[in-house]
Amino acid sequence: MPDPRDTTMETISPDTSPEAQQVLFDLTRRMPVWRRLQLTCELVQTTRLLMLADLRRRFPHAGEEELRRRLIARVLPREEVVRAFGFDPVEEGY
């Protein structure tokens, strides 16, 4: 595994310098575990909201239940969605 302190390594994002990435890694490493968990939960919630916004844009007439199924279809494997919800995202769209 590469050493995250090695500033010659490739950065995670192309618009971030190795030095800025190193600062982010150092700050994250010094954060309390509860704060890292909180940030992770916020990231998951933000991702969910962005996916729902995209679904609302793509399916403007869909009700909340349909949007929920389509969101689940983006997260779970197709076979599980078909088995659990009787909804085939390949046929009905993600």
C-alpha positions in Angstrom: 0.0 0.0 0.0 1.4 3.4 -0.9 2.5 5.7 1.9 -0.1 8.6 2.0 2.7 10.9 3.2 4.5 10.4 -0.1 3.7 13.5 -2.1 5.0 11.9 -5.3 2.0 9.6 -5.4 -1.0 10.2 -7.7 -3.7 12.2 -6.1 -7.3 11.0 -5.6 -8.7 13.9 -7.6 -7.1 15.5 -10.6 -7.8 19.0 -9.4 -6.0 18.4 -6.0 -2.3 18.9 -5.5 -0.4 16.3 -3.7 0.3 18.8 -0.9 -3.4 19.7 -0.5 -4.2 16.0 -0.4 -1.6 15.4 2.2 -3.1 18.2 4.4 -6.5 16.6 4.0 -5.1 13.2 5.0 -3.4 14.6 8.0 -6.5 16.5 9.2 -8.6 13.4 8.7 -6.1 11.2 10.6 -6.2 13.6 13.6 -10.0 13.8 13.7 -11.8 11.9 16.4 -13.5 8.7 15.3 -17.0 10.1 16.0 -16.3 13.0 13.6 -15.1 10.7 10.9 -18.2 8.6 11.3 -20.4 11.7 11.3 -18.8 12.9 8.0 -19.3 9.5 6.5 -23.0 9.5 7.4 -23.4 13.0 5.9 -21.7 11.9 2.7 -24.1 8.9 2.4 -27.1 11.2 3.0 -25.9 13.7 0.5 -25.3 11.0 -2.1 -28.8 9.7 -1.5 -30.3 13.2 -1.9 -28.4 13.6 -5.2 -29.6 10.3 -6.5 -33.2 11.2 -5.6 -32.8 14.6 -7.3 -31.7 12.8 -10.5 -34.5 10.3 -10.2 -37.1 13.2 -9.8 -35.6 14.9 -12.9 -35.7 11.7 -14.9 -39.1 10.6 -13.7 -41.1 13.8 -12.9 -44.4 12.0 -12.5 -43.1 9.2 -10.2 -44.6 9.0 -6.7 -42.5 8.6 -3.6 -42.9 4.8 -3.6 -41.7 4.5 -7.2 -38.8 6.9 -6.4 -37.9 4.7 -3.4 -37.8 1.6 -5.6 -35.7 3.2 -8.2 -33.3 4.5 -5.5 -33.0 1.0 -4.1 -32.4 -0.3 -7.6 -29.3 1.9 -7.8 -27.9 0.6 -4.6 -28.7 -3.2 -4.6 -27.9 -5.8 -7.2 -30.6 -6.2 -9.8 -31.4 -9.8 -8.8 -32.1 -8.7 -5.2 -34.4 -5.8 -6.4 -36.4 -8.2 -8.6 -36.7 -10.8 -5.8 -37.5 -8.3 -3.0 -39.6 -5.8 -4.8 -40.8 -7.4 -8.1 -39.3 -4.5 -9.9 -36.8 -5.0 -12.7 -34.7 -1.9 -13.1 -33.4 -3.1 -16.4 -36.9 -3.1 -17.9 -38.3 -0.1 -16.1 -35.1 2.1 -15.8 -32.8 3.1 -13.1 
